[in-house]
Amino acid sequence: MPETATETVPGYQVLARRYRSRSFGEVVGQESIAETLERAIDRDRTAHAYLFCGTRGVGKTSMARIFARALNATESAGEGQAVEDAILRGEDMDVVEIDGASNNGVQDARDLIANASIRPARSPFKIYIIDEVHMLSNAAFNALLKTMEEPPSHVKFILCTTEPHKVLPTIQSRCQRFDFRPISVPGIAAHLADVLARESIEADEAVVLRVARLANGSMRDGLSILERIVAAADGRLDAELLERVLGVPPEDIVRDVVSAIGGGDLAGTLRAMATLLGEGLAPERALDGIAERFRLLLSAGVCGADPEILGTGPEEAAALVDEASNFEPEQLVHMIALCDAASARVRVSASPRAILDAAVARMAMSERFARAASLLAGDTDTATPSKKKSLTAAESPRTTEASVAQPVTGAATGPKPESTPVIARAVESPTKAATPGKSDPPGDSVTPERRVVASATSAAAVNDAASATDPPAEKAGDIDGESPGPWARLEAAATTPRHRAMLADFEFDRLEGNDLRLRRRDEASPGADWTVSHPESLERMASEALGRRIRVEFVGVAASEPASTPIVEHDVESHPLVADAMELFDAHVVQVRRIDGSPKVEEPVARTERED
């Protein structure tokens, strides 16, 4: 890096020009390429054409000038220094810099070829640096093919491009290609800190690191951003000045938005977003800031408090790790994708604020939008984020019933201390309540699901609650001396939504030997008819739960005919779309209805056509 600005150029120079690299050792982030070119010169193994590829501001043109300077270096002290300075400024007569965007025609290529035959004036080589070479036309590329393949011995070509895929393969095959990588955040931050030190400007470390992140791997962009902040500064560079000058989302407000999302606070999320937009930000800029915050949290949650990976200071890295504990990596990936999709929509929408608020509200309510496939598979652990609040008891009634059935059985087998409450579940329907010998306790209403809360003053009181719940044949509520009872074991075995839905339509009547008798609830779904006519799935589940072959009988229910004929049911279930839906949703066909105007698939003619 130069100690001072180039003295031969009058007037003020921007930082990007004043602190441009002047030697291989000063190039930041491209050490391997610099070392390769330097060794090629030392060993006299330089090629006749080079192709430098990479994004903007990573050092392609600077490396080309440094390489040309090293190739044309002379032993004369005075003249050699003048030549080197002219090359670095792009003003030397033997190092010709051509803008490919404005000299892209075939005639420009012909002029280059004609001038290439003229020997250099004062240097060993005549070097052509063609910047943005991908802008040349196909005719210009084709005109250069022969010259680039077999140029005069005194000619070297250095092609620079940000879009190598637009350069003809025939041109690329004639060059040695070097791909310049984006510069790392620590590398840019170190260079910016060095520039500020040489300019005697004080700045917060957080400001330097944030500018380095905003540069997106481009050193020139980083220096240009820093130039804007320095021009507006009246003393030390701080975060408030950076946000005011650059118009980027304030980090403290973005942190509030993300914190409210992580806590599931919908109202707090919308309030924080309103504050963020109140800073004068466009909706897409606000979403970009939130997405960047989620990216930092994702890196912090997975990689830990690593300042080099996060591009932050040690204190901020530790704070990011604490904040990331409110999220799962899967959530953060999903939210980044939501921000990206919403950002694209708000740019073309007539109501960008509505899309923005809906997007952040969707993130705050992410636990309520669990992945459909996970929920349908009964995998509540993966569908609901473990670090956010889980479903309440009201949202998961089947799990609650199975969990409260256990204390009843335990209470019936032994006394409890007087201070220990016992929760017993009594499941009754109005039909069952009207059955003789099954009257309700005084003051208790008849509901599909009731929970009787009593103080366990004696074992007799618990037995009374159990007798009000279970039929006389199962006085202790267990089977073969085991606990829990048969209904609780059935509920525990219903691990899929399909099985839980089947059990929800019925209530336990009694278990006699291998015969399980169930009673249909009054509020049963239409799928209960299908279960009554097709009890095989329920019998298999009961056999696995109770450890022996079980036959299911339905008390007080006449088996109704299925809604469709066997031919229709078979045809529908064998349809690829229906089969995929049954597999995805773990479902079965309950009813088949024919739409007006559609063919009757149960007709023999249609059946024959399908068989053919």
N, C-alpha and C positions, 0 to 999 in steps of 0.2 A: 504494500500500500504506500502511496506517495506520502512524504512528510508534509508537503504543502500543496497548494493548488499549482497547476501548470502556469509558470510565470510568463510563458511566451504568448498566452492567449489573454488579451485585454478584457476587462469587464468581469462581471460576476459569473461564475460557473455553478451550476446546480451540483448537489452532492453526488449524484449518480455519475457525473462526468469528472468531477474533481478527484474522487476517490476510486477511479476505475483502476483495475489491476494492470500493472506494468511488467510483471514477470510471472513465470510459471509458479513460483512460490506464493504469490499473492492471490492466486485464483482460489476462491472459496467454494468448497463442495465438489470440485472436479479434480481431485488430487491424482486419481488413477490415470486420467486422460493426460494431464500435464506431465506426469512422470513418463508415460509412453512416448509422447512427442519429444520430450527432452532427450530420452535415450536414443530415439531414432536419429536425432541430429548428431549426437555424440558418436554414434556408430556409422554415420553416413549411410543410413538405410531409409531415407525419406522417399515416399511415393510421389507420383506426379499429380495425384488428385485426392482430395479429402472431402468427406461429407460430414458436416457437424449438424446433428439433429438434437432438438430439445425445445422445451417451452420457452416463452419469452423471459428475458432477464436472467438467464442461468450462466451466461458467459461465453456464448458461441462466438460472437464478433470479437470480443476481447481476446479470447484464446486464439482466434485467427490472426489478429494483429501481433500478439506476442510470438506466435509461431513464425510469422513472416519476419518479424524483427530478429528472431534468433537465426533464421536462415540467411538473412542479408547482413548480419553483423560483420563489421570490418575491424581491422586492427588499428586503424588510425583513430587516435583518441578524440580529437576535435571533430573531425568530419563524421566519425562513427556515431558520436553522441547526437549530432544534428540529424543524421539519417534515422536513428532509432526514434528520436522524438517526433520526426515527421511521420514515420510509419504509425506510431501510436495515435497520432492525431488524424490519420487517414489522409495525409496530404503528400505522401512521397510519390514521385513520378514512376518508380519501379514497382510499387505496390498499388495496384489499381482496384479500388472498391467500386462495385457496380450494384445498383439497386435493381433487383430482378423485377420489382413491380412496375417500374417506369421504363425499363429497357428490356422488354419481354418479347420483342418482335424478331423475326428471322433476319432482318437487316442489321439489327444490333448484334446478333450472333455473328454475322458475316464480318462486321467491323472488328469485333473482338478477334476473330481468327486472323484477319489481315494484320492487326497490330501485334499479334503474338509472335509473328515471324521477326519482328524487330528486336534486337538484343537490348538488354537493360542498359541504362545510361551509366550508373555508378555502382551497381550492386551485382552480386553473383547471379541472382534469379529475378525474373519478372513474374510477379505473383498476382493472380487475379482472385480477389475475394468477392464472390457473388452472393449478396445477402438476399434472403427470401427467394431462393432459387426456384421454389415450387411455382412461382408466378410466371415463369417462362412458358411460352406457348409450345405445343408439341413440335411445331416446325423449327422453333429455335433450339429445342432439345436435340432434334434430329440433326440439325446443322452442326452442333457441337460434338456429335458422337465421335467422328474420326479424329478430330483434334484432341479430344480428351483421352482417346485410346492411345494415340501415338503423338504426343505433343513434342515440340522442340525441347532439347535438353535443358534449356534455360527457363522453361515455363513451368509454373506450379499453379494448380487450381485448388481453391478452398471454397467449397459451397456450404452455405448456411441455410437452414430451413427449420421452420416450426411444424411443418406438415410433410414428413418424409414420404407418406403414402402417395402424395401427388407427384413425386419425382419419378420419372420413367425408370423401370427396372434396368433398362440398358444403360442408363446413366449411373445408377447405383452400383452396377456390377463393375464399373470402371474406376470406382473410388474406394478408398478405405473409410469405412463408416465409423463414427464415434457418436454414441448416444449420451447426451448430457442429462444428468439426473436433476430433478428439482432439489433445491438446497434445503437442508433440514432447518427446522425452527431454531435449535441451538446455534447452528452455524450462522444464520442470518442475525440472530440476537447478538452474538459475539462481535460480528462485524459492525453492527449499528452502535453498540456500546463503544467500540474503538473510535468510530467516527465522531460520536458525541464528545468523547474525551479529547480528541484532537481539536474539536471546535469549541472546547471549554463550555459545554452546555450540560447542565445537570438535569437528570431525568430519573423518574421512579423505575425500578426494575420491572414492575408490572406493565408499565407503558411500553418499554422496549420489547418485552415478550409478546405483548398483544400486537404490536406493529409487525413483529416477526411472523405471527400467525396470520395476520391479515395479508401478508405478502404472498402467501400460497406458494412458497418455494421459489419465488423470483426475487433476486437481490435488488434488481433495479426498481421493482415495485416497492420493496421495503424502503429503499432510500428516497423514493418519490413521496411516499406517505410520511416519512419522517421530515422531509423538507416542508410539507404543508404544516405540520405541527410546530416546527421550529419557527416558521414565518409568523404564526399566530401567537407564539409564546411571549410572555413578558416575565421571564424568570424560569423557574423549574417546570419541567414537563410532567404533568400528572394525568390521572385517568379522566378527570372531569374535562380537562382541556381536550384530550383526545376524542372523547365522545361528542363534545360540542363542535369540534372542527370537522371530524370525519362523518358525523351523523350516524354512527353505529349505535346499536341498541345498548343502553346503559346496563352494565353487568349486574348492578344491584337489583334493578327492577326485573331483569331476566331471571335472576336467582329467585326472586319472590314468585314469579310465575311458575317456574319449575318446582319450587318447594310446595306450592299449593296443589299442583298436579300430582306430585308424589304423595301428598296427604289425602288425596281424594276430595279436596275442598273445592267444590264447584263454584260456590259464590266467591271465595277468595281468588280462584283462578281468573274469573271474569273481571273482578275488580283490578287485579294486578295487570291484566292485559289492557284494560282501559287506561291505566296509568302509563303503561308502556307506549300506547298509541298517542297519549297526550303529549309525549315528547316530540311529536311531529314526524314520527316514522311511518313509512308506507307499510301496509300489511305484509307484503312479501319480505321486507327487510326485518320486520319483527319475527316472522317465521324463521328466517335464516338465522337470526340470533338465538332463537329457542333451539333450533336443530343443532347449532354448534355447541350449545350448552349440553344437550343430550349426548353429543359425541364425546365431550370431555368426561361426562359421567360414565359413559360406557367404557372408555379407556381406564378411568380410575377404578371402576368396579371390577374390571377383569384383571388389570395389570398392577393395581395398587398405586401408592403414592410415589410414582416415578416422575420427577420433574422433567427429565429428558423426553419421555414419551408424551407427557401431557403438554409440554411447552409452557410450563408455569413455574413459579417459585415454589420452594418446599412447603411454605405455609399454605398457599393456595391449593397445592396438590393434596395435602392432608385434609383440607376442608372439602375438597371434591370427593374424596373417599368416603367421608362421613355422609355427604349428601347422596352419594350413589347407593348407600345402604337402603334407601327407600324404594329402590327399583330393582327389578330383575333384568339381566341382559336382554332377554327376549322382549321385555316391555320397551326398553330403550331403542332397540332395533326397529320395533313396530312404530314407535313414536317419531323416529327420524324419517321413516317412510311416509308417515302421515303429514309431517311438516313439508316434505318435498312435494307430495301430491297437492296439498292445499296451496302451497306457494305457486304452483303452476296454474291452479284454478283462479286464484284471486287476481292474477295478472289480466285475465280476459273476462272476468265476471263483472256484471253491473252492480252486484252487491258484495263487494269484497269483505266488508266487515262481517256480514252474516256467515260467510264461509270461514273466516278466521275464528270467530267465536265458536262456531260449531266444531271446528277442528280441536281447539283447546279444551272445549267441554267434553268432547269424545275422549281425549287423553285423560282428563280428570276422572271420567267414569269408566276407565278401561276395565276395572274389575267386574263391572256389570256386563261388559261386552266380551265375555270369555269366548274363546274360539269354539265355534259350533261343533266341530268334529270332536273336540275333547269333551264337551258337555254331553254330546250324544253317546259317546263311548263310556260315560260315567266316570271319567278321569278328572275329578274335581281338584286334585292336587296340581295338575298341570294347567287346567283351565283357569284357575284362580291364582293370582300371584301370591306367593307365600309371604312376602314381606308387606303386603297390604291387607286390610281387614278382610276376613273370610266371610262366607255367606252366613247370615243369621239363621237361627233355628226356624224361623217362619219361612225362610227361603229354601230350606232343606228339610221338609217334614218327615220324609222317610227315614233319614238318618237319625232324626231326633227320636222318633218312635222306637227305633231299634235300640237306642242308647238308654232310654228310660225304662225299657222293659226289664233290664237286668236287675235294678234294685228291688223290683217287686218279688222276684223269685228268691233273691237273697234274704229279703225280709221275712218270707214265709218259713224259712228254715231255722231261723234263730232270732232271739230278741235283740233289740237295738237300744242304745242309750236313749234316755228320754229327750236329750237335747238334739238328737239327730233326726232331721225330717226325712220322711220317706215319700217318694213320688211314685204313684201307681197310675198306670194308664188303663182306662176303661173305654173300649171301643164298642159302641152300640149304635144300632140304627133304629128308627121308629118301628120297623117291622119286628125287630128282635125285642124291643121293649114291650110290644103288645103280646108277646108269647107268654103263656102262663108260667109262673115260677120264676120270672125274670123281671121283677119290678125294680124301679129306680129308687135310690135313697131319697128321702124327703128333701125337697129344696134343690135337687140336682136336675138340671135340664138334660134332655135327650139330644145329643149332638153326635155327628159322625166320629169325632175324636174328642175324648174328654180326658183330662188329667186330674186325678183326685189327690190333693195334697193333704197329708195327715201327719200328726205327730205320733211317732212310734212309741206309745206308752206301754204297749203290750203286744205280744205276738198275735193275740186274738183279733185286735183291730186290723192288723195287716192282713190276716186271713180273710176277714170280712170284705176288705177291699178287693182281694184277689178273687173271692167267690163271686163278687158282683161283676167281675170282668170275664172270667173264664167259665166254661160250662162245667156242670157237676162232674163229668167224666174226668176232668183234669183239675182236680182240686188243688194240687200243689203247683200247677202251672209248669210241670216239667215232664220229661219222658225218660223212662228207664233210669230214674234217679239222677239224671243229668240236668244241668242248667246252662243256658236259659231254656225257656219253653219252646214248643214246636213252632209257634207263630214268629217268635223273635228270631229263631234260627232260620226260618224261611226268609224273613226280611233281611237278615244278614247275608243270605246267599244270593239275594237279588242285587247283583252288582251292575246290571245294565239297565238303562232306562226302559227297555221293553219289559223286562221282568218286573221292575218296580211298578210300571203302569198296570201290569196284569194283577199284581197283588192289591193295588189301590182300589180295584173294582170289587174286591171281596173282603170278607172278614172271617176270622176263624170261628168254626162251630165246634168241632171236636175231632179227635184223632183216636180211632179204634183199630188197633192192630196195624194193618197196612193200608187202612182206608182213611184218607184225609177228607173231611167234609168241610166245605166252605159255603158261606152264605153271601149272596150278592147284595151289595149296598144299594140303597135307593138312589144315590147320586152317581151310580156307576156310569162310565162312559159307554158310547156305542160299541167300543171294542170288546166289552164284556160278552156280547153275543158270540163273537168269534172265539173267545177263550172257552166258553161253555161247549161249543161245537168242536173245538180243537184243543183238548186239554193236554196233548202230548208234551208240549214244551214245559208246561207247569209241572207235570208229573216227573219229568227228568230233573228239573230243578229241585223239587221236593225230595226225590230219591237221593240226590247228592247231599242235600242239607241234613237229612235225617239218617243217612247211612244204610238204607234198605229200600227195596222196591216199594214205591208208594203208588196207590191208585187214588185219583182225585174224584170226588163226587160233589155235586152241587145240590145243596139242600133247598127245597122250595123253588127250584128253577127248572122249567121245562126246556129241554134242549131245542132251540129254534133252528130252523133250516138256515143255512148260510145264504147270504144275500145274492150269491151268484152260483151258477151251476159249476160242477167240477171242471167242465171244459173251459169255461170262461176264466176260472181261477187259475187253472194251469197255464192258459195262454197268456194271461196278464203277468203272472210271476215269471214266466220265461222270457218276457220281453226284455231286451238289453237295458233300456232306460229304467224300467221298474226294478230289475235285478240290481242295478247299480244303486238306486235309491234305497232299496231294502238293506243292502250291505252298508251304505254310508250312514243311514239313520238307525240301523239295527231295528228295523220295523217289519211288519207283516201286512198283508192285504186284508183289510177288514170288510170293504164293500167295493163293488164294481158297479158303476153307473154308466149307462150308455148315453152319450150326448145326442141330441136330436139331429138326425141326418146322417149319423155314422152307421156303418154296417154292423149287423148283429153277428158278433164273432162266434156265438154259440151255434149258429146255423150250420148244418152239415156241409153245405156247399163251400162256405168260407173255410171250414176245417180241412176239407179236401184240398183246396187250393194251397193252403199253407203246407200240408204234408207233401204236395208235389214240389 
